[in-house]
């Protein structure tokens, strides 16, 4: 695969946040905690691969890695439409600084060729929509388990210095005790959760069997700009702002979640990829240690948008009774102690930032034509 020199993007720091300096503009990246970091040069000049770079968290991570001076290869899922997902929306300076490859983690041969020559691999590619996993569970095994196997095997053969595998708090299911530490039992309460448990165990197996340096990061409920409407916060915001939506239709308002702004989650990934104090093959939670009911989230969105639309419960948005996860509350003490990471952006501030992003999308017409429920 040919690689050509890319434009240089200068990382700047203002008020403890990363910024990118480009012609005529300065753009904020992420928005989490960077102050006092001892790993500012950890990625400078390092060849880094991000799978799932076209997705929500992946595209933000690409921006942050570019700002840190990394030489980034971004894997976007191949399609016939020429789309690079959310990478199509990043600033020109970031886009020019990144080598974008199109492919599929399900193709072992492709992944073996792609991983070669990279020092660090951030593996974020996954099927993530829980409702769709009820309809197409086989596809979740193919992408999340087999795809992860292909990434791990390619990294093993290429001698990659570190793999950061993305887990999810959904692997815990409904909490048997709170806060949830990494020793909490794993419960496959949806096909999606079961597939991620399988992927996590594959990462553990490669660390144990082949000494592969793989860190398992387990984020809790990330939200922010670019998140799909399959998730509760963006779907509520879109309905609140979109004049074509007469009401805000939601599912169960009682489950509680540990929500984290995307900038903070990206910071957790940066720490997971650079900290020398982490163990391989074991999971690390990243979360705020605070929960909020979905109903309270809706109220926060309503306040941030100034919306006065009625709120209606819609049966199609409910999970199956035995599959609903009632509460997720992170104990991220091990990860914080090992890396110094801690979230900085509160729920209200994060929602305000996300609302502003959605306002620009709605105003410009850059939203789905269908305002109905998205699985």
Legacy VTK file of the C-alpha trace (Angstrom):
# vtk DataFile Version 3.0
C-alpha trace
ASCII
DATASET POLYDATA
POINTS 375 float
0.000 0.000 0.000
1.487 3.270 -1.087
1.964 5.993 1.461
2.662 9.607 0.611
3.875 12.421 2.862
1.062 14.191 4.636
0.605 17.776 5.749
1.877 18.562 9.233
-0.652 19.646 11.818
0.738 21.519 14.792
-0.631 20.517 18.210
-1.379 23.461 20.479
-2.588 23.554 24.080
-4.997 26.087 25.446
-6.745 25.871 28.796
-5.748 22.230 29.145
-7.281 21.139 25.840
-5.817 20.026 22.538
-6.304 22.261 19.532
-5.290 21.988 15.904
-3.781 24.976 14.153
-4.566 25.157 10.472
-4.800 27.860 7.795
-7.304 30.456 8.925
-8.765 28.555 11.863
-8.118 26.861 15.153
-10.305 23.853 15.975
-10.869 22.197 19.334
-10.168 18.495 19.536
-11.966 16.232 22.003
-12.437 18.303 25.129
-11.259 16.001 27.880
-8.354 16.235 30.312
-4.847 16.847 28.994
-3.361 19.076 31.693
-0.393 17.673 33.557
0.073 14.703 31.246
3.491 13.100 31.277
3.027 11.423 27.897
2.852 14.456 25.631
5.477 13.015 23.280
4.257 9.423 23.472
2.767 9.433 19.969
5.004 11.925 18.186
6.274 10.310 15.009
4.794 6.929 15.953
2.970 4.908 13.282
-0.507 4.221 14.630
-3.427 2.308 13.113
-7.023 2.988 14.147
-9.690 0.494 13.098
-13.217 1.851 13.122
-11.731 5.277 12.432
-14.801 6.232 10.404
-17.030 5.858 13.464
-18.066 8.074 16.353
-15.247 7.572 18.864
-12.753 6.482 16.229
-12.931 9.744 14.282
-12.387 11.783 17.459
-9.453 9.549 18.370
-7.902 10.102 14.938
-8.097 13.868 15.474
-6.450 13.603 18.870
-3.661 11.339 17.598
-2.920 13.733 14.740
-2.737 16.569 17.259
-0.231 14.495 19.259
1.980 14.175 16.191
1.291 10.534 15.321
1.482 9.158 11.785
-2.067 7.819 11.609
-3.520 5.162 9.350
-7.313 5.221 9.579
-9.271 2.126 8.573
-12.735 2.916 7.196
-15.182 0.177 6.252
-15.161 -0.326 2.491
-18.325 0.643 0.650
-19.225 1.394 -2.960
-20.387 4.950 -2.230
-16.967 6.469 -1.543
-17.970 7.366 1.997
-15.349 7.518 4.735
-17.930 7.913 7.493
-17.244 10.677 9.990
-13.759 11.110 8.541
-15.505 12.986 5.733
-16.393 15.715 8.242
-13.054 16.308 9.975
-11.064 19.462 9.253
-9.048 19.498 6.033
-5.799 19.679 8.005
-6.642 16.467 9.847
-7.865 14.721 6.705
-4.667 15.568 4.862
-2.510 14.357 7.739
-4.094 10.893 7.795
-3.639 7.885 5.512
-7.146 6.489 5.013
-7.456 2.842 4.018
-10.751 1.182 3.143
-11.280 -2.420 4.073
-12.892 -4.799 6.522
-11.626 -6.370 9.750
-13.422 -9.567 8.748
-10.808 -10.114 6.011
-7.807 -11.761 7.693
-5.477 -11.346 4.725
-6.275 -7.670 4.346
-5.709 -7.045 8.049
-2.369 -8.866 7.991
-1.150 -6.541 5.236
-2.610 -3.399 6.834
-1.208 -3.917 10.341
2.342 -4.512 9.108
4.668 -1.632 9.983
2.536 -0.059 12.703
3.773 0.333 16.264
0.390 0.750 17.944
-3.077 -0.480 16.955
-6.282 0.985 18.391
-9.041 -1.519 17.618
-12.439 0.199 17.653
-14.125 -1.426 14.652
-17.322 -3.152 15.785
-21.037 -3.524 15.253
-22.478 -1.701 18.259
-26.237 -1.149 17.927
-27.879 -3.302 20.577
-31.385 -3.383 19.021
-30.022 -4.557 15.663
-28.130 -7.367 17.392
-31.482 -9.003 18.150
-32.229 -9.083 14.414
-28.786 -10.063 13.089
-26.726 -11.790 15.805
-24.506 -13.688 13.357
-23.157 -10.432 11.945
-22.089 -9.395 15.448
-20.078 -12.577 15.865
-18.516 -12.092 12.439
-17.432 -8.493 13.067
-16.859 -8.349 16.802
-15.357 -11.781 17.467
-13.833 -12.888 14.165
-12.829 -9.333 13.265
-11.060 -8.961 16.609
-9.325 -12.299 16.116
-8.026 -11.078 12.758
-6.683 -7.861 14.285
-4.973 -9.713 17.124
-3.423 -12.335 14.870
-2.175 -9.665 12.457
-0.672 -7.708 15.365
1.003 -10.838 16.732
2.587 -11.683 13.397
3.678 -8.080 12.783
5.231 -7.664 16.233
3.084 -4.647 17.117
4.216 -2.892 20.292
0.725 -2.485 21.753
-2.893 -3.204 20.821
-5.711 -1.332 22.544
-8.871 -3.396 22.278
-12.210 -1.667 22.849
-14.592 -3.400 25.227
-17.916 -2.059 26.530
-19.693 -1.739 29.865
-22.545 -3.769 28.339
-20.536 -6.940 29.057
-21.484 -6.566 32.737
-25.238 -6.694 32.117
-27.514 -5.516 34.911
-25.285 -4.808 37.875
-25.195 -7.436 40.613
-23.353 -4.859 42.722
-22.327 -1.233 42.281
-20.085 0.426 41.493
-18.986 -2.096 38.889
-15.349 -3.153 39.142
-13.527 -5.205 36.559
-14.073 -8.348 38.660
-17.853 -8.093 38.220
-19.289 -11.190 36.465
-19.791 -10.878 32.707
-23.379 -11.334 31.519
-24.432 -11.610 27.889
-27.809 -9.913 28.113
-27.895 -9.140 24.381
-26.231 -10.690 21.327
-24.110 -7.547 21.134
-22.913 -7.961 24.727
-22.196 -11.644 24.150
-20.121 -10.874 21.058
-18.072 -8.293 22.963
-17.466 -10.756 25.793
-16.128 -13.164 23.184
-13.889 -10.455 21.730
-12.589 -9.482 25.182
-11.762 -13.088 25.962
-9.950 -13.431 22.651
-7.800 -10.439 23.622
-7.115 -12.041 27.001
-6.215 -15.319 25.313
-3.709 -13.675 22.972
-2.047 -11.921 25.902
-1.823 -15.174 27.860
-1.006 -17.526 24.979
1.273 -15.405 22.805
2.413 -12.576 25.123
0.694 -10.085 22.849
0.803 -6.645 24.522
-2.926 -5.921 24.416
-4.726 -3.501 26.743
-8.483 -3.944 27.103
-10.237 -0.609 27.645
-13.868 -0.784 28.797
-15.573 2.611 28.345
-18.946 3.340 29.921
-21.642 5.034 27.798
-19.814 7.560 25.655
-21.775 10.426 24.076
-21.028 13.559 22.062
-20.928 14.968 18.514
-21.127 12.396 15.678
-22.868 9.714 17.719
-25.546 7.793 15.848
-29.218 8.290 16.644
-29.330 4.664 17.728
-28.186 6.047 21.124
-30.512 7.830 23.508
-28.836 11.249 23.806
-28.522 11.998 20.071
-31.988 10.696 19.252
-33.541 12.904 21.932
-31.531 15.939 20.791
-32.449 15.422 17.149
-36.144 15.112 17.999
-35.998 18.183 20.244
-34.409 20.354 17.535
-36.011 18.979 14.370
-39.203 20.888 13.428
-40.473 17.780 11.624
-40.635 15.877 14.941
-43.872 16.767 16.776
-42.848 14.969 19.964
-39.846 13.405 21.678
-40.358 9.661 21.531
-38.308 7.573 23.940
-38.193 4.106 25.454
-37.768 3.169 29.104
-36.857 6.232 31.190
-35.828 4.357 34.331
-32.482 2.636 33.506
-29.430 4.425 34.877
-26.197 4.979 32.966
-22.683 6.307 33.566
-22.402 8.849 30.737
-19.014 10.160 29.568
-18.251 12.872 27.039
-16.354 11.652 23.980
-13.337 13.875 24.681
-12.842 12.145 28.018
-13.156 8.711 26.428
-10.587 9.668 23.797
-8.229 10.732 26.582
-8.706 7.300 28.132
-7.671 5.692 24.834
-4.571 7.884 24.641
-3.608 6.822 28.153
-4.325 3.159 27.397
-1.993 3.342 24.417
0.903 5.052 26.185
0.954 4.337 29.932
3.712 1.940 31.001
1.874 0.968 34.185
-0.899 -1.096 32.598
-1.182 -4.879 32.613
-1.815 -6.779 29.395
-4.792 -9.029 28.841
-6.933 -7.559 31.622
-9.770 -5.036 31.370
-9.737 -1.459 32.633
-12.951 0.492 33.169
-13.190 4.132 32.139
-16.196 5.960 33.527
-17.276 8.877 35.668
-18.464 6.938 38.707
-21.813 8.757 38.549
-25.146 7.530 37.202
-28.180 9.335 35.889
-31.593 7.976 34.898
-32.552 8.213 31.228
-35.489 10.374 32.265
-33.082 12.878 33.821
-31.024 12.886 30.620
-34.143 13.766 28.637
-34.865 16.618 31.047
-31.297 17.918 30.617
-31.640 17.849 26.832
-34.995 19.624 27.013
-33.438 22.364 29.148
-30.433 22.719 26.829
-32.577 22.971 23.700
-35.436 25.025 25.120
-37.814 22.422 23.727
-41.464 22.255 24.883
-42.531 19.213 22.865
-44.429 16.400 24.603
-42.430 13.351 25.683
-43.961 10.039 24.604
-42.991 6.470 25.403
-42.707 4.237 22.329
-42.862 0.455 22.635
-40.432 -0.151 19.745
-37.666 1.571 21.738
-37.873 -0.826 24.702
-35.409 -3.691 24.973
-36.740 -7.186 25.675
-37.493 -7.404 29.415
-34.734 -9.878 30.284
-32.242 -8.036 28.078
-32.548 -4.543 29.536
-29.565 -3.457 31.609
-30.973 -1.571 34.579
-27.856 0.188 35.839
-24.259 0.775 34.795
-21.980 2.578 37.258
-18.226 2.468 36.730
-15.517 1.876 39.248
-12.585 3.237 37.232
-10.207 3.319 40.179
-7.699 0.836 38.734
-7.369 2.740 35.478
-7.162 6.133 37.190
-4.522 4.884 39.621
-2.436 3.398 36.817
-2.659 6.309 34.369
-3.905 9.419 36.170
-6.911 9.562 33.851
-10.104 11.137 35.080
-13.117 12.595 33.237
-13.415 16.373 33.114
-16.597 17.172 31.192
-19.844 16.848 33.153
-23.121 15.625 31.687
-24.750 19.073 31.374
-21.705 20.620 29.697
-21.283 17.647 27.392
-24.927 17.796 26.357
-24.633 21.531 25.669
-21.649 20.881 23.376
-23.512 18.081 21.647
-26.641 20.206 21.217
-24.602 22.912 19.501
-23.203 20.347 17.081
-26.716 19.077 16.355
-28.012 22.618 15.827
-25.529 23.075 12.999
-26.534 19.705 11.512
-30.241 20.477 11.614
-29.759 24.015 10.269
-27.689 22.766 7.332
-30.027 19.849 6.627
-27.254 17.311 7.281
-29.519 14.839 9.071
-31.282 11.621 8.134
-34.377 12.158 6.016
-36.236 9.648 8.179
-36.984 11.008 11.658
-38.217 7.631 12.873
-36.594 5.183 15.275
-33.111 4.061 14.216
-31.902 0.622 15.325
LINES 1 376
375 0 1 2 3 4 5 6 7 8 9 10 11 12 13 14 15 16 17 18 19 20 21 22 23 24 25 26 27 28 29 30 31 32 33 34 35 36 37 38 39 40 41 42 43 44 45 46 47 48 49 50 51 52 53 54 55 56 57 58 59 60 61 62 63 64 65 66 67 68 69 70 71 72 73 74 75 76 77 78 79 80 81 82 83 84 85 86 87 88 89 90 91 92 93 94 95 96 97 98 99 100 101 102 103 104 105 106 107 108 109 110 111 112 113 114 115 116 117 118 119 120 121 122 123 124 125 126 127 128 129 130 131 132 133 134 135 136 137 138 139 140 141 142 143 144 145 146 147 148 149 150 151 152 153 154 155 156 157 158 159 160 161 162 163 164 165 166 167 168 169 170 171 172 173 174 175 176 177 178 179 180 181 182 183 184 185 186 187 188 189 190 191 192 193 194 195 196 197 198 199 200 201 202 203 204 205 206 207 208 209 210 211 212 213 214 215 216 217 218 219 220 221 222 223 224 225 226 227 228 229 230 231 232 233 234 235 236 237 238 239 240 241 242 243 244 245 246 247 248 249 250 251 252 253 254 255 256 257 258 259 260 261 262 263 264 265 266 267 268 269 270 271 272 273 274 275 276 277 278 279 280 281 282 283 284 285 286 287 288 289 290 291 292 293 294 295 296 297 298 299 300 301 302 303 304 305 306 307 308 309 310 311 312 313 314 315 316 317 318 319 320 321 322 323 324 325 326 327 328 329 330 331 332 333 334 335 336 337 338 339 340 341 342 343 344 345 346 347 348 349 350 351 352 353 354 355 356 357 358 359 360 361 362 363 364 365 366 367 368 369 370 371 372 373 374
